[in-house]
Amino acid sequence: LRADAPAHNWHQVAMNDVVLFGNSRLHPMDYTVYCDGAFVSRYRSDGVIIATPTGSTAYSLSAGGPVIDPSMECILLTPICPHSLFARTVVFGGDAVLEAHAVRDEDSEVFLTVDGERALPVPDRCAIYIRRSGYRAQIIKLKQNNFYEVLNQKLAERRS
């Protein structure tokens, strides 16, 4: 993925996910999301995760998102601890351009992280654009296990 904050002349590439979140876990904030200019939803939550299929088995999965087969070309958006029974992960086509805004109050700050690295402060209502980047990851397979065997092994390890 490529995340752009045009107001800051900033961009970053992500292998797994881009996360928009507030500094206060004590109360949620509002996040508005558009896809290709069309309104998708407004989430009252602790944040939103925008992930690749590779990233679907990381933070997004922990937040209740689905596992996406890595061969699919898509972008998924998972709200973090949403304050609604109806806020669920949305899967977008691989060519979608998402626009996300966080609306903060005077006691909160908004941050953006890319693959869990350094958090970038985001001004109130600043537009963040997320799209597929021009890069393709080439993964080296050291074992002959398929994706689902590896996934089940990793999930089973976490249960014990």
C-alpha positions as CSV (number, residue, x, y, z in Angstrom):
1,L,0.0,0.0,0.0
2,R,1.0,3.6,-0.4
3,A,-0.2,6.1,2.2
4,D,-0.2,9.8,1.3
5,A,-0.7,12.9,3.4
6,P,-0.6,15.7,0.8
7,A,-1.0,18.4,3.4
8,H,2.4,17.3,4.8
9,N,4.0,16.4,1.4
10,W,4.5,12.9,3.0
11,H,4.1,9.4,1.7
12,Q,5.1,5.9,2.9
13,V,4.8,2.4,1.5
14,A,3.4,-0.5,3.6
15,M,3.7,-4.2,3.3
16,N,1.1,-5.0,5.9
17,D,-1.0,-2.1,7.1
18,V,-1.6,1.6,7.6
19,V,-3.3,2.4,10.9
20,L,-5.0,5.7,11.8
21,F,-5.6,6.0,15.6
22,G,-6.0,8.4,18.5
23,N,-3.7,8.7,21.5
24,S,-6.5,8.2,23.9
25,R,-7.8,4.7,24.4
26,L,-10.3,6.1,27.0
27,H,-12.7,7.3,24.4
28,P,-13.1,6.7,20.7
29,M,-13.0,9.2,17.9
30,D,-14.8,9.6,14.6
31,Y,-13.2,8.3,11.4
32,T,-14.7,9.0,8.0
33,V,-13.8,6.9,5.0
34,Y,-14.4,7.4,1.3
35,C,-13.6,5.0,-1.6
36,D,-12.9,6.6,-5.0
37,G,-14.7,9.7,-3.7
38,A,-17.8,7.9,-2.5
39,F,-18.8,8.0,1.2
40,V,-18.3,4.5,2.7
41,S,-18.9,5.0,6.4
42,R,-18.2,7.0,9.6
43,Y,-16.7,4.9,12.3
44,R,-16.8,5.7,16.0
45,S,-13.8,3.6,17.1
46,D,-10.3,3.5,18.5
47,G,-9.0,3.7,15.0
48,V,-9.0,2.1,11.5
49,I,-6.7,-0.4,10.0
50,I,-6.2,-0.4,6.2
51,A,-4.4,-3.6,5.3
52,T,-3.1,-5.7,2.4
53,P,-4.0,-9.4,2.1
54,T,-0.5,-10.1,3.6
55,G,-1.4,-7.8,6.5
56,S,-4.8,-9.4,7.0
57,T,-3.2,-12.0,9.3
58,A,-1.6,-9.3,11.5
59,Y,-3.3,-6.4,13.4
60,S,-6.5,-6.6,11.3
61,L,-7.1,-10.2,12.3
62,S,-6.6,-9.3,16.0
63,A,-9.2,-6.6,15.5
64,G,-11.7,-9.1,14.2
65,G,-11.0,-8.8,10.5
66,P,-11.0,-11.7,8.0
67,V,-8.1,-13.7,6.7
68,I,-7.5,-12.8,3.1
69,D,-5.8,-15.2,0.7
70,P,-2.5,-13.5,-0.3
71,S,-3.1,-14.1,-4.0
72,M,-6.1,-11.7,-3.9
73,E,-5.7,-8.1,-5.0
74,C,-7.7,-6.1,-2.5
75,I,-7.5,-3.6,0.3
76,L,-9.4,-4.2,3.6
77,L,-10.5,-1.7,6.2
78,T,-11.1,-3.0,9.7
79,P,-12.3,-0.6,12.5
80,I,-10.5,-1.0,15.9
81,C,-13.0,-1.6,18.7
82,P,-15.9,0.1,17.0
83,H,-18.8,1.5,19.1
84,S,-21.4,-0.1,16.8
85,L,-22.7,-3.6,16.3
86,F,-22.8,-3.0,12.6
87,A,-19.3,-1.7,11.9
88,R,-17.5,-4.5,10.2
89,T,-14.5,-5.0,7.9
90,V,-15.0,-3.8,4.3
91,V,-13.0,-5.4,1.5
92,F,-12.3,-3.1,-1.5
93,G,-10.9,-3.9,-5.0
94,G,-7.2,-3.7,-5.5
95,D,-7.4,-0.4,-7.5
96,A,-9.5,1.4,-4.9
97,V,-8.3,4.7,-3.5
98,L,-9.4,5.2,0.1
99,E,-9.5,8.6,1.8
100,A,-9.6,8.6,5.6
101,H,-10.2,11.5,8.0
102,A,-10.0,11.5,11.8
103,V,-12.1,14.0,13.7
104,R,-10.4,14.7,17.0
105,D,-11.5,16.7,20.0
106,E,-9.4,19.2,21.9
107,D,-8.0,16.5,24.3
108,S,-6.9,14.0,21.6
109,E,-4.2,13.6,19.0
110,V,-4.4,11.5,15.8
111,F,-1.5,9.4,14.6
112,L,-0.7,7.3,11.5
113,T,1.6,4.3,11.5
114,V,2.8,2.2,8.6
115,D,3.6,-1.4,9.4
116,G,3.8,-0.5,13.1
117,E,6.8,1.8,12.7
118,R,7.1,5.4,13.9
119,A,3.8,7.3,14.4
120,L,3.2,10.4,12.4
121,P,1.0,13.1,14.0
122,V,-1.9,13.9,11.8
123,P,-3.7,17.3,12.1
124,D,-7.5,17.4,12.6
125,R,-9.5,16.4,9.5
126,C,-6.3,15.9,7.4
127,A,-7.0,13.7,4.5
128,I,-5.0,10.5,4.3
129,Y,-5.1,8.6,1.0
130,I,-4.3,4.9,0.8
131,R,-3.9,3.0,-2.5
132,R,-2.0,0.1,-3.9
133,S,1.6,1.1,-4.3
134,G,3.6,0.5,-7.5
135,Y,5.8,-2.1,-5.7
136,R,5.3,-5.9,-5.6
137,A,6.8,-8.0,-2.9
138,Q,8.6,-11.2,-3.9
139,I,8.4,-13.7,-1.2
140,I,10.9,-16.5,-0.9
141,K,9.4,-19.8,0.2
142,L,11.8,-21.9,2.2
143,K,9.3,-24.7,2.9
144,Q,6.7,-26.3,0.7
145,N,3.8,-25.5,3.2
146,N,0.9,-23.7,1.6
147,F,-0.6,-20.5,3.0
148,Y,-3.3,-22.3,4.9
149,E,-1.0,-24.8,6.5
150,V,1.2,-22.0,7.8
151,L,-1.8,-20.0,9.0
152,N,-3.2,-22.9,10.9
153,Q,0.2,-23.7,12.5
154,K,0.6,-20.1,13.6
155,L,-2.9,-19.8,15.0
156,A,-2.5,-23.2,16.8
157,E,0.7,-22.0,18.4
158,R,-1.1,-19.0,19.8
159,R,-3.8,-21.2,21.4
160,S,-1.3,-23.2,23.4
